[in-house]
Amino acid sequence: MQLDEEDIASERGELHFLAALVDELMRKLHLAGLLSQADLNSIEEEVARRIGNIPRAW
């Protein structure tokens, strides 16, 4: 099964949407006092490790 450029662009758009959604949820949890900055950094580090990326600082 081959993916055409439309499918790839659509999937990339969905991934960007999900990443932005998670980012906003994490920010809201931080602002509500449910996650500390250390918690956010820990989550970021774990996700970056799993996907082989460099973590962002919160």
N, CA, C and O atoms as a Maestro MAE file, in Angstrom:
{
 s_m_m2io_version
 :::
 2.0.0
}

f_m_ct {
 s_m_title
 :::
 protein
 m_atom[232] {
  # First column is atom index #
  i_m_mmod_type
  r_m_x_coord
  r_m_y_coord
  r_m_z_coord
  i_m_residue_number
  s_m_chain_name
  s_m_pdb_residue_name
  s_m_pdb_atom_name
  i_m_atomic_number
  :::
  1 25 0.846 -1.176 0.000 1 A "MET " " N  " 7
  2 3 0.000 0.000 0.000 1 A "MET " " CA " 6
  3 2 0.889 1.236 0.000 1 A "MET " " C  " 6
  4 15 1.731 1.412 0.880 1 A "MET " " O  " 8
  5 25 0.689 2.082 -0.994 2 A "GLN " " N  " 7
  6 3 1.486 3.299 -1.091 2 A "GLN " " CA " 6
  7 2 0.655 4.487 -0.646 2 A "GLN " " C  " 6
  8 15 -0.537 4.586 -0.937 2 A "GLN " " O  " 8
  9 25 1.308 5.375 0.057 3 A "LEU " " N  " 7
  10 3 0.649 6.606 0.468 3 A "LEU " " CA " 6
  11 2 0.955 7.681 -0.557 3 A "LEU " " C  " 6
  12 15 2.106 7.863 -0.952 3 A "LEU " " O  " 8
  13 25 -0.070 8.388 -0.982 4 A "ASP " " N  " 7
  14 3 0.198 9.488 -1.891 4 A "ASP " " CA " 6
  15 2 0.449 10.765 -1.098 4 A "ASP " " C  " 6
  16 15 0.310 10.777 0.125 4 A "ASP " " O  " 8
  17 25 0.812 11.822 -1.783 5 A "GLU " " N  " 7
  18 3 1.183 13.068 -1.109 5 A "GLU " " CA " 6
  19 2 0.036 13.654 -0.296 5 A "GLU " " C  " 6
  20 15 0.276 14.265 0.746 5 A "GLU " " O  " 8
  21 25 -1.199 13.483 -0.747 6 A "GLU " " N  " 7
  22 3 -2.355 13.984 0.008 6 A "GLU " " CA " 6
  23 2 -2.492 13.259 1.342 6 A "GLU " " C  " 6
  24 15 -2.758 13.883 2.369 6 A "GLU " " O  " 8
  25 25 -2.310 11.940 1.325 7 A "ASP " " N  " 7
  26 3 -2.396 11.164 2.569 7 A "ASP " " CA " 6
  27 2 -1.312 11.588 3.543 7 A "ASP " " C  " 6
  28 15 -1.564 11.749 4.737 7 A "ASP " " O  " 8
  29 25 -0.102 11.767 3.026 8 A "ILE " " N  " 7
  30 3 1.013 12.163 3.887 8 A "ILE " " CA " 6
  31 2 0.762 13.544 4.475 8 A "ILE " " C  " 6
  32 15 0.989 13.753 5.667 8 A "ILE " " O  " 8
  33 25 0.301 14.481 3.671 9 A "ALA " " N  " 7
  34 3 0.011 15.831 4.153 9 A "ALA " " CA " 6
  35 2 -1.112 15.800 5.183 9 A "ALA " " C  " 6
  36 15 -1.058 16.518 6.182 9 A "ALA " " O  " 8
  37 25 -2.120 14.981 4.951 10 A "SER " " N  " 7
  38 3 -3.235 14.856 5.882 10 A "SER " " CA " 6
  39 2 -2.763 14.286 7.223 10 A "SER " " C  " 6
  40 15 -3.120 14.795 8.285 10 A "SER " " O  " 8
  41 25 -1.964 13.235 7.157 11 A "GLU " " N  " 7
  42 3 -1.447 12.635 8.389 11 A "GLU " " CA " 6
  43 2 -0.532 13.606 9.128 11 A "GLU " " C  " 6
  44 15 -0.576 13.689 10.355 11 A "GLU " " O  " 8
  45 25 0.291 14.335 8.393 12 A "ARG " " N  " 7
  46 3 1.170 15.316 9.029 12 A "ARG " " CA " 6
  47 2 0.342 16.404 9.714 12 A "ARG " " C  " 6
  48 15 0.679 16.838 10.816 12 A "ARG " " O  " 8
  49 25 -0.728 16.839 9.074 13 A "GLY " " N  " 7
  50 3 -1.618 17.833 9.673 13 A "GLY " " CA " 6
  51 2 -2.248 17.315 10.957 13 A "GLY " " C  " 6
  52 15 -2.353 18.045 11.942 13 A "GLY " " O  " 8
  53 25 -2.663 16.061 10.945 14 A "GLU " " N  " 7
  54 3 -3.248 15.459 12.139 14 A "GLU " " CA " 6
  55 2 -2.226 15.377 13.272 14 A "GLU " " C  " 6
  56 15 -2.551 15.648 14.428 14 A "GLU " " O  " 8
  57 25 -0.997 15.004 12.937 15 A "LEU " " N  " 7
  58 3 0.049 14.930 13.956 15 A "LEU " " CA " 6
  59 2 0.344 16.305 14.552 15 A "LEU " " C  " 6
  60 15 0.532 16.430 15.762 15 A "LEU " " O  " 8
  61 25 0.385 17.330 13.711 16 A "HIS " " N  " 7
  62 3 0.611 18.686 14.211 16 A "HIS " " CA " 6
  63 2 -0.532 19.133 15.110 16 A "HIS " " C  " 6
  64 15 -0.309 19.779 16.134 16 A "HIS " " O  " 8
  65 25 -1.756 18.788 14.726 17 A "PHE " " N  " 7
  66 3 -2.916 19.127 15.550 17 A "PHE " " CA " 6
  67 2 -2.822 18.448 16.912 17 A "PHE " " C  " 6
  68 15 -3.024 19.085 17.945 17 A "PHE " " O  " 8
  69 25 -2.514 17.155 16.908 18 A "LEU " " N  " 7
  70 3 -2.411 16.419 18.171 18 A "LEU " " CA " 6
  71 2 -1.282 16.951 19.045 18 A "LEU " " C  " 6
  72 15 -1.435 17.061 20.262 18 A "LEU " " O  " 8
  73 25 -0.154 17.280 18.430 19 A "ALA " " N  " 7
  74 3 0.962 17.835 19.202 19 A "ALA " " CA " 6
  75 2 0.572 19.170 19.824 19 A "ALA " " C  " 6
  76 15 0.890 19.428 20.984 19 A "ALA " " O  " 8
  77 25 -0.110 20.015 19.068 20 A "ALA " " N  " 7
  78 3 -0.540 21.311 19.600 20 A "ALA " " CA " 6
  79 2 -1.574 21.119 20.699 20 A "ALA " " C  " 6
  80 15 -1.565 21.852 21.688 20 A "ALA " " O  " 8
  81 25 -2.453 20.156 20.545 21 A "LEU " " N  " 7
  82 3 -3.466 19.865 21.548 21 A "LEU " " CA " 6
  83 2 -2.822 19.425 22.862 21 A "LEU " " C  " 6
  84 15 -3.189 19.915 23.930 21 A "LEU " " O  " 8
  85 25 -1.872 18.511 22.783 22 A "VAL " " N  " 7
  86 3 -1.176 18.043 23.982 22 A "VAL " " CA " 6
  87 2 -0.418 19.192 24.633 22 A "VAL " " C  " 6
  88 15 -0.419 19.325 25.857 22 A "VAL " " O  " 8
  89 25 0.229 20.021 23.819 23 A "ASP " " N  " 7
  90 3 0.961 21.167 24.341 23 A "ASP " " CA " 6
  91 2 0.034 22.093 25.124 23 A "ASP " " C  " 6
  92 15 0.377 22.532 26.222 23 A "ASP " " O  " 8
  93 25 -1.130 22.388 24.567 24 A "GLU " " N  " 7
  94 3 -2.093 23.263 25.254 24 A "GLU " " CA " 6
  95 2 -2.629 22.622 26.523 24 A "GLU " " C  " 6
  96 15 -2.800 23.299 27.537 24 A "GLU " " O  " 8
  97 25 -2.896 21.324 26.477 25 A "LEU " " N  " 7
  98 3 -3.367 20.624 27.683 25 A "LEU " " CA " 6
  99 2 -2.323 20.669 28.788 25 A "LEU " " C  " 6
  100 15 -2.653 20.879 29.955 25 A "LEU " " O  " 8
  101 25 -1.065 20.471 28.418 26 A "MET " " N  " 7
  102 3 -0.002 20.522 29.421 26 A "MET " " CA " 6
  103 2 0.110 21.924 30.009 26 A "MET " " C  " 6
  104 15 0.314 22.075 31.213 26 A "MET " " O  " 8
  105 25 -0.020 22.948 29.172 27 A "ARG " " N  " 7
  106 3 0.038 24.328 29.665 27 A "ARG " " CA " 6
  107 2 -1.119 24.617 30.629 27 A "ARG " " C  " 6
  108 15 -0.925 25.234 31.677 27 A "ARG " " O  " 8
  109 25 -2.307 24.170 30.267 28 A "LYS " " N  " 7
  110 3 -3.473 24.391 31.133 28 A "LYS " " CA " 6
  111 2 -3.311 23.668 32.468 28 A "LYS " " C  " 6
  112 15 -3.651 24.217 33.516 28 A "LYS " " O  " 8
  113 25 -2.796 22.447 32.436 29 A "LEU " " N  " 7
  114 3 -2.559 21.701 33.675 29 A "LEU " " CA " 6
  115 2 -1.520 22.410 34.536 29 A "LEU " " C  " 6
  116 15 -1.623 22.413 35.762 29 A "LEU " " O  " 8
  117 25 -0.528 23.005 33.901 30 A "HIS " " N  " 7
  118 3 0.484 23.762 34.638 30 A "HIS " " CA " 6
  119 2 -0.123 25.018 35.254 30 A "HIS " " C  " 6
  120 15 0.112 25.317 36.425 30 A "HIS " " O  " 8
  121 25 -0.905 25.751 34.464 31 A "LEU " " N  " 7
  122 3 -1.536 26.975 34.971 31 A "LEU " " CA " 6
  123 2 -2.533 26.681 36.091 31 A "LEU " " C  " 6
  124 15 -2.724 27.505 36.986 31 A "LEU " " O  " 8
  125 25 -3.163 25.517 36.042 32 A "ALA " " N  " 7
  126 3 -4.119 25.128 37.080 32 A "ALA " " CA " 6
  127 2 -3.411 24.599 38.336 32 A "ALA " " C  " 6
  128 15 -4.054 24.313 39.346 32 A "ALA " " O  " 8
  129 25 -2.096 24.476 38.258 33 A "GLY " " N  " 7
  130 3 -1.341 24.000 39.410 33 A "GLY " " CA " 6
  131 2 -1.323 22.493 39.553 33 A "GLY " " C  " 6
  132 15 -0.936 21.974 40.600 33 A "GLY " " O  " 8
  133 25 -1.738 21.782 38.514 34 A "LEU " " N  " 7
  134 3 -1.783 20.323 38.587 34 A "LEU " " CA " 6
  135 2 -0.471 19.672 38.154 34 A "LEU " " C  " 6
  136 15 -0.185 18.534 38.525 34 A "LEU " " O  " 8
  137 25 0.324 20.400 37.368 35 A "LEU " " N  " 7
  138 3 1.647 19.932 36.965 35 A "LEU " " CA " 6
  139 2 2.650 21.039 37.248 35 A "LEU " " C  " 6
  140 15 2.403 22.206 36.945 35 A "LEU " " O  " 8
  141 25 3.763 20.670 37.819 36 A "SER " " N  " 7
  142 3 4.822 21.652 38.045 36 A "SER " " CA " 6
  143 2 5.683 21.765 36.787 36 A "SER " " C  " 6
  144 15 5.556 20.961 35.864 36 A "SER " " O  " 8
  145 25 6.546 22.755 36.763 37 A "GLN " " N  " 7
  146 3 7.461 22.889 35.632 37 A "GLN " " CA " 6
  147 2 8.384 21.675 35.567 37 A "GLN " " C  " 6
  148 15 8.736 21.215 34.481 37 A "GLN " " O  " 8
  149 25 8.770 21.164 36.719 38 A "ALA " " N  " 7
  150 3 9.593 19.952 36.756 38 A "ALA " " CA " 6
  151 2 8.839 18.764 36.154 38 A "ALA " " C  " 6
  152 15 9.425 17.949 35.441 38 A "ALA " " O  " 8
  153 25 7.533 18.669 36.443 39 A "ASP " " N  " 7
  154 3 6.703 17.601 35.852 39 A "ASP " " CA " 6
  155 2 6.672 17.728 34.334 39 A "ASP " " C  " 6
  156 15 6.821 16.737 33.618 39 A "ASP " " O  " 8
  157 25 6.478 18.958 33.845 40 A "LEU " " N  " 7
  158 3 6.430 19.183 32.400 40 A "LEU " " CA " 6
  159 2 7.751 18.799 31.747 40 A "LEU " " C  " 6
  160 15 7.765 18.151 30.700 40 A "LEU " " O  " 8
  161 25 8.864 19.200 32.366 41 A "ASN " " N  " 7
  162 3 10.174 18.850 31.821 41 A "ASN " " CA " 6
  163 2 10.399 17.343 31.838 41 A "ASN " " C  " 6
  164 15 10.993 16.792 30.912 41 A "ASN " " O  " 8
  165 25 9.932 16.687 32.872 42 A "SER " " N  " 7
  166 3 10.069 15.237 32.970 42 A "SER " " CA " 6
  167 2 9.283 14.533 31.861 42 A "SER " " C  " 6
  168 15 9.783 13.601 31.230 42 A "SER " " O  " 8
  169 25 8.061 14.984 31.634 43 A "ILE " " N  " 7
  170 3 7.233 14.420 30.556 43 A "ILE " " CA " 6
  171 2 7.911 14.642 29.217 43 A "ILE " " C  " 6
  172 15 8.005 13.726 28.401 43 A "ILE " " O  " 8
  173 25 8.379 15.848 28.996 44 A "GLU " " N  " 7
  174 3 9.047 16.189 27.740 44 A "GLU " " CA " 6
  175 2 10.284 15.317 27.520 44 A "GLU " " C  " 6
  176 15 10.509 14.825 26.414 44 A "GLU " " O  " 8
  177 25 11.081 15.126 28.567 45 A "GLU " " N  " 7
  178 3 12.287 14.307 28.458 45 A "GLU " " CA " 6
  179 2 11.953 12.854 28.126 45 A "GLU " " C  " 6
  180 15 12.624 12.231 27.303 45 A "GLU " " O  " 8
  181 25 10.928 12.323 28.760 46 A "GLU " " N  " 7
  182 3 10.549 10.930 28.514 46 A "GLU " " CA " 6
  183 2 10.048 10.736 27.082 46 A "GLU " " C  " 6
  184 15 10.417 9.769 26.416 46 A "GLU " " O  " 8
  185 25 9.217 11.650 26.621 47 A "VAL " " N  " 7
  186 3 8.695 11.547 25.251 47 A "VAL " " CA " 6
  187 2 9.830 11.696 24.246 47 A "VAL " " C  " 6
  188 15 9.909 10.937 23.279 47 A "VAL " " O  " 8
  189 25 10.710 12.673 24.470 48 A "ALA " " N  " 7
  190 3 11.840 12.875 23.557 48 A "ALA " " CA " 6
  191 2 12.729 11.633 23.516 48 A "ALA " " C  " 6
  192 15 13.217 11.250 22.452 48 A "ALA " " O  " 8
  193 25 12.936 11.011 24.664 49 A "ARG " " N  " 7
  194 3 13.745 9.789 24.710 49 A "ARG " " CA " 6
  195 2 13.102 8.680 23.886 49 A "ARG " " C  " 6
  196 15 13.780 7.965 23.148 49 A "ARG " " O  " 8
  197 25 11.792 8.547 24.022 50 A "ARG " " N  " 7
  198 3 11.081 7.474 23.296 50 A "ARG " " CA " 6
  199 2 11.123 7.653 21.793 50 A "ARG " " C  " 6
  200 15 11.203 6.673 21.052 50 A "ARG " " O  " 8
  201 25 11.069 8.889 21.337 51 A "ILE " " N  " 7
  202 3 11.038 9.113 19.884 51 A "ILE " " CA " 6
  203 2 12.401 9.491 19.316 51 A "ILE " " C  " 6
  204 15 12.530 9.719 18.113 51 A "ILE " " O  " 8
  205 25 13.431 9.558 20.182 52 A "GLY " " N  " 7
  206 3 14.760 9.861 19.715 52 A "GLY " " CA " 6
  207 2 14.949 11.308 19.317 52 A "GLY " " C  " 6
  208 15 15.588 11.607 18.308 52 A "GLY " " O  " 8
  209 25 14.395 12.200 20.110 53 A "ASN " " N  " 7
  210 3 14.465 13.618 19.812 53 A "ASN " " CA " 6
  211 2 15.087 14.358 20.998 53 A "ASN " " C  " 6
  212 15 15.347 13.763 22.044 53 A "ASN " " O  " 8
  213 25 15.318 15.641 20.828 54 A "ILE " " N  " 7
  214 3 15.859 16.478 21.896 54 A "ILE " " CA " 6
  215 2 14.683 17.119 22.625 54 A "ILE " " C  " 6
  216 15 13.817 17.715 21.985 54 A "ILE " " O  " 8
  217 25 14.634 17.006 23.962 55 A "PRO " " N  " 7
  218 3 13.496 17.591 24.701 55 A "PRO " " CA " 6
  219 2 13.533 19.114 24.694 55 A "PRO " " C  " 6
  220 15 14.600 19.729 24.693 55 A "PRO " " O  " 8
  221 25 12.357 19.698 24.689 56 A "ARG " " N  " 7
  222 3 12.232 21.153 24.834 56 A "ARG " " CA " 6
  223 2 12.179 21.462 26.312 56 A "ARG " " C  " 6
  224 15 11.749 20.635 27.117 56 A "ARG " " O  " 8
  225 25 12.616 22.649 26.663 57 A "ALA " " N  " 7
  226 3 12.514 23.093 28.058 57 A "ALA " " CA " 6
  227 2 11.190 23.813 28.244 57 A "ALA " " C  " 6
  228 15 10.772 24.587 27.383 57 A "ALA " " O  " 8
  229 25 10.532 23.560 29.364 58 A "TRP " " N  " 7
  230 3 9.284 24.238 29.676 58 A "TRP " " CA " 6
  231 2 9.543 25.412 30.552 58 A "TRP " " C  " 6
  232 15 8.609 26.120 30.929 58 A "TRP " " O  " 8
  :::
 }
 m_bond[231] {
  # First column is bond index #
  i_m_from
  i_m_to
  i_m_order
  :::
  1 1 2 1
  2 2 3 1
  3 3 4 2
  4 3 5 1
  5 5 6 1
  6 6 7 1
  7 7 8 2
  8 7 9 1
  9 9 10 1
  10 10 11 1
  11 11 12 2
  12 11 13 1
  13 13 14 1
  14 14 15 1
  15 15 16 2
  16 15 17 1
  17 17 18 1
  18 18 19 1
  19 19 20 2
  20 19 21 1
  21 21 22 1
  22 22 23 1
  23 23 24 2
  24 23 25 1
  25 25 26 1
  26 26 27 1
  27 27 28 2
  28 27 29 1
  29 29 30 1
  30 30 31 1
  31 31 32 2
  32 31 33 1
  33 33 34 1
  34 34 35 1
  35 35 36 2
  36 35 37 1
  37 37 38 1
  38 38 39 1
  39 39 40 2
  40 39 41 1
  41 41 42 1
  42 42 43 1
  43 43 44 2
  44 43 45 1
  45 45 46 1
  46 46 47 1
  47 47 48 2
  48 47 49 1
  49 49 50 1
  50 50 51 1
  51 51 52 2
  52 51 53 1
  53 53 54 1
  54 54 55 1
  55 55 56 2
  56 55 57 1
  57 57 58 1
  58 58 59 1
  59 59 60 2
  60 59 61 1
  61 61 62 1
  62 62 63 1
  63 63 64 2
  64 63 65 1
  65 65 66 1
  66 66 67 1
  67 67 68 2
  68 67 69 1
  69 69 70 1
  70 70 71 1
  71 71 72 2
  72 71 73 1
  73 73 74 1
  74 74 75 1
  75 75 76 2
  76 75 77 1
  77 77 78 1
  78 78 79 1
  79 79 80 2
  80 79 81 1
  81 81 82 1
  82 82 83 1
  83 83 84 2
  84 83 85 1
  85 85 86 1
  86 86 87 1
  87 87 88 2
  88 87 89 1
  89 89 90 1
  90 90 91 1
  91 91 92 2
  92 91 93 1
  93 93 94 1
  94 94 95 1
  95 95 96 2
  96 95 97 1
  97 97 98 1
  98 98 99 1
  99 99 100 2
  100 99 101 1
  101 101 102 1
  102 102 103 1
  103 103 104 2
  104 103 105 1
  105 105 106 1
  106 106 107 1
  107 107 108 2
  108 107 109 1
  109 109 110 1
  110 110 111 1
  111 111 112 2
  112 111 113 1
  113 113 114 1
  114 114 115 1
  115 115 116 2
  116 115 117 1
  117 117 118 1
  118 118 119 1
  119 119 120 2
  120 119 121 1
  121 121 122 1
  122 122 123 1
  123 123 124 2
  124 123 125 1
  125 125 126 1
  126 126 127 1
  127 127 128 2
  128 127 129 1
  129 129 130 1
  130 130 131 1
  131 131 132 2
  132 131 133 1
  133 133 134 1
  134 134 135 1
  135 135 136 2
  136 135 137 1
  137 137 138 1
  138 138 139 1
  139 139 140 2
  140 139 141 1
  141 141 142 1
  142 142 143 1
  143 143 144 2
  144 143 145 1
  145 145 146 1
  146 146 147 1
  147 147 148 2
  148 147 149 1
  149 149 150 1
  150 150 151 1
  151 151 152 2
  152 151 153 1
  153 153 154 1
  154 154 155 1
  155 155 156 2
  156 155 157 1
  157 157 158 1
  158 158 159 1
  159 159 160 2
  160 159 161 1
  161 161 162 1
  162 162 163 1
  163 163 164 2
  164 163 165 1
  165 165 166 1
  166 166 167 1
  167 167 168 2
  168 167 169 1
  169 169 170 1
  170 170 171 1
  171 171 172 2
  172 171 173 1
  173 173 174 1
  174 174 175 1
  175 175 176 2
  176 175 177 1
  177 177 178 1
  178 178 179 1
  179 179 180 2
  180 179 181 1
  181 181 182 1
  182 182 183 1
  183 183 184 2
  184 183 185 1
  185 185 186 1
  186 186 187 1
  187 187 188 2
  188 187 189 1
  189 189 190 1
  190 190 191 1
  191 191 192 2
  192 191 193 1
  193 193 194 1
  194 194 195 1
  195 195 196 2
  196 195 197 1
  197 197 198 1
  198 198 199 1
  199 199 200 2
  200 199 201 1
  201 201 202 1
  202 202 203 1
  203 203 204 2
  204 203 205 1
  205 205 206 1
  206 206 207 1
  207 207 208 2
  208 207 209 1
  209 209 210 1
  210 210 211 1
  211 211 212 2
  212 211 213 1
  213 213 214 1
  214 214 215 1
  215 215 216 2
  216 215 217 1
  217 217 218 1
  218 218 219 1
  219 219 220 2
  220 219 221 1
  221 221 222 1
  222 222 223 1
  223 223 224 2
  224 223 225 1
  225 225 226 1
  226 226 227 1
  227 227 228 2
  228 227 229 1
  229 229 230 1
  230 230 231 1
  231 231 232 2
  :::
 }
}
